[in-house]
Amino acid sequence: MGERGIKPKGKVIIKWSANFAYAIGLLATDGCLSPDGRHLSLTSKDTDQLETFMKCLRINNKIGKVKNRKGQTASRVQFGDVLFIKFLDSIGLLQAKSLTLGRIDVPLEYFFDFLRGCFDGDGSSYSYWDPRWKSSFMFYMEFSSGSIDFIEWIRKEINTKLKIRGHITSARKKNKYYQLKYAKYEGIKLVMEMYKKRGCICLKRKKLKINESLSTIGVSQIK
């Protein structure tokens, strides 16, 4: 009988909650899973986002500094956890996820927490006055991904729960990527659901930008 190896110990407590689902959303859009099957990282220009990420996963790691291809400095959290990576694999979050990502097995009650994490990871909102119509202020919520399967899955889930359709566009920088957009009233309905829980975990600067748009429209701000 061969010798038994030492069982790996997980750093992350794997238990679904609103905060855990938010962290999964960040990883799905902005995270990196190492090919070695042991390590993962999250890089952001917002240090507070990384601190929130660690809080959601209940870990305490050092935040390091890295430079991107343009020479710009960003912050990064990196750690090893074989058990957590195996869990991510089991719910559909795989290596080389930017092109292969599809449906993520998230409990229904935490879908919009997960979606808020996706938005804070690689989403955006924007607004402007449309010159074609008098007093017409446009507001958009947008999600981006290199995987059309992931974008279509998100769109289907949102439509099932909120009865809003959005629309998908594509663009290209270095690689082709897809954008799921919700305009004005659909965007407002989505925002209110994503931030329904008062004081929910989120990236403050994106929440502030949304509230600035909502105040222009005359809609109650998210708390």
C-alpha positions in Angstrom: 0.0 0.0 0.0 1.5 3.3 -1.1 2.1 6.2 1.3 -0.6 8.7 1.6 0.2 12.2 0.7 -0.6 15.2 2.8 -4.1 16.4 2.1 -4.1 20.0 0.9 -5.6 22.6 3.2 -7.9 25.2 1.8 -7.5 28.9 2.7 -11.0 29.8 1.4 -14.1 28.7 3.3 -16.3 27.4 0.6 -19.8 28.4 1.6 -22.3 30.3 -0.5 -23.3 33.7 0.7 -23.9 37.1 -0.9 -20.3 38.2 -0.3 -18.9 34.8 -1.6 -21.0 35.1 -4.8 -19.7 38.6 -5.3 -16.1 37.4 -5.1 -16.9 34.6 -7.6 -18.2 37.3 -10.0 -15.0 39.2 -9.6 -13.0 36.1 -10.4 -15.1 35.2 -13.4 -14.5 38.5 -15.1 -11.2 39.8 -13.7 -9.5 36.9 -12.1 -6.7 34.7 -13.4 -6.4 30.9 -12.7 -2.8 29.6 -13.1 -2.2 26.7 -15.4 -0.5 24.9 -12.5 -3.9 24.2 -10.9 -2.8 25.7 -7.6 -2.8 29.4 -7.8 -5.1 32.2 -8.6 -4.9 36.0 -8.6 -7.0 39.2 -9.0 -5.5 42.4 -10.4 -7.1 45.8 -10.1 -6.2 49.5 -10.1 -8.5 49.8 -7.1 -6.8 48.6 -3.9 -10.1 48.8 -2.0 -11.6 46.3 -4.5 -8.8 43.8 -3.6 -9.4 44.4 0.1 -13.1 43.8 -0.4 -12.3 40.6 -2.4 -10.2 39.2 0.5 -12.9 40.2 3.0 -15.5 38.3 0.9 -13.4 35.2 0.8 -12.2 35.7 4.4 -8.6 35.5 3.6 -5.7 37.8 4.6 -3.0 38.1 1.9 -0.5 40.8 1.1 -1.4 43.1 -1.8 1.5 43.3 -4.3 2.2 45.6 -7.2 2.5 44.6 -10.9 2.9 46.4 -14.2 0.8 45.7 -17.3 2.1 45.8 -20.9 1.7 49.5 -21.0 4.0 49.9 -18.0 1.1 51.0 -15.8 1.2 49.9 -12.2 -1.7 48.0 -10.7 -2.3 46.1 -7.4 -2.7 42.3 -7.2 -3.7 39.6 -4.7 -2.3 36.1 -5.4 -2.6 33.0 -3.4 -2.6 29.2 -3.7 -5.6 27.0 -2.8 -6.0 23.7 -4.6 -9.4 22.9 -3.0 -10.8 26.3 -4.0 -9.6 26.0 -7.6 -11.2 22.5 -7.8 -14.4 24.1 -6.5 -14.2 26.9 -9.2 -13.7 24.2 -11.8 -16.8 22.3 -10.6 -19.0 25.4 -11.0 -17.7 26.2 -14.5 -14.9 28.6 -13.8 -12.0 27.1 -15.7 -8.5 28.0 -16.8 -8.3 30.1 -20.0 -11.8 31.3 -18.9 -11.8 34.5 -21.0 -12.7 32.5 -24.1 -14.3 29.3 -22.6 -16.5 30.8 -19.9 -20.1 29.8 -20.0 -22.8 29.1 -17.4 -21.6 29.4 -13.8 -23.4 27.3 -11.2 -24.5 30.0 -8.8 -27.4 29.5 -6.4 -30.4 31.5 -7.6 -30.7 33.6 -4.5 -27.2 34.9 -5.0 -27.3 35.5 -8.8 -27.4 39.3 -8.5 -24.6 39.4 -6.0 -22.6 37.4 -8.5 -23.7 39.8 -11.2 -22.6 42.8 -9.2 -19.2 41.2 -8.9 -19.1 40.7 -12.6 -20.0 44.4 -13.1 -17.3 45.6 -10.7 -14.8 43.3 -12.4 -15.4 44.1 -16.1 -18.6 46.1 -16.4 -19.3 49.8 -16.8 -22.1 52.3 -16.8 -22.3 55.5 -18.8 -24.8 58.2 -19.6 -25.2 61.2 -21.9 -27.7 63.7 -23.2 -29.0 62.5 -26.6 -29.0 65.4 -29.0 -31.6 63.7 -31.3 -34.4 64.3 -28.8 -35.1 67.2 -26.5 -34.4 66.5 -22.8 -33.5 62.9 -23.5 -30.9 61.5 -21.1 -29.5 58.1 -21.9 -28.3 55.6 -19.3 -26.6 52.3 -20.0 -25.4 49.3 -17.9 -22.8 47.2 -19.7 -21.1 43.8 -19.2 -18.1 42.7 -21.2 -16.5 39.3 -21.9 -14.4 37.5 -24.5 -16.9 34.6 -24.3 -20.2 34.9 -26.1 -21.5 31.9 -24.2 -21.0 33.7 -20.9 -22.7 36.9 -22.2 -25.6 34.9 -23.5 -26.0 33.0 -20.3 -26.1 36.2 -18.2 -28.6 37.7 -20.6 -30.9 34.7 -20.3 -30.7 34.7 -16.5 -31.5 38.4 -16.3 -34.4 38.1 -18.7 -35.8 35.1 -16.8 -35.7 37.1 -13.5 -36.5 40.6 -14.6 -38.2 40.3 -18.0 -35.7 42.7 -19.7 -33.8 41.7 -22.8 -30.9 44.0 -23.3 -28.9 43.7 -26.5 -25.5 42.3 -27.4 -22.8 44.0 -29.5 -19.2 43.0 -30.4 -16.0 44.9 -30.7 -12.3 44.3 -31.2 -9.2 45.6 -29.5 -6.5 42.9 -29.5 -9.1 40.2 -29.5 -12.9 40.2 -30.1 -15.1 40.7 -27.1 -18.8 41.0 -26.5 -20.9 43.6 -24.7 -24.3 43.1 -23.1 -26.0 46.4 -22.7 -29.2 47.6 -21.0 -30.5 51.0 -21.9 -32.3 53.5 -19.7 -35.4 51.9 -18.1 -34.0 48.4 -18.5 -30.7 49.6 -17.0 -32.5 51.3 -14.1 -34.5 48.1 -13.3 -31.3 46.1 -13.4 -29.5 48.5 -11.1 -32.2 48.5 -8.6 -32.1 44.7 -8.4 -28.3 44.5 -8.3 -28.1 47.0 -5.4 -31.3 46.0 -3.7 -29.6 45.0 -0.5 -28.8 48.1 1.4 -25.1 48.5 2.1 -24.2 45.5 -0.2 -20.6 44.9 -1.1 -19.6 46.8 -4.2 -16.9 49.0 -5.8 -17.6 52.5 -4.5 -16.5 54.5 -7.5 -18.8 52.6 -9.9 -21.7 53.0 -7.4 -21.1 56.7 -7.2 -21.1 57.0 -11.0 -24.4 55.2 -11.2 -25.9 57.4 -8.6 -24.8 60.5 -10.5 -26.6 59.3 -13.5 -29.8 58.4 -11.6 -29.9 61.8 -9.9 -29.8 63.4 -13.4 -32.8 61.3 -14.5 -34.6 62.1 -11.2 -34.6 58.5 -10.0 -34.0 57.5 -6.3 -30.3 56.7 -5.7 -29.1 53.3 -4.6 -28.1 53.1 -1.0 
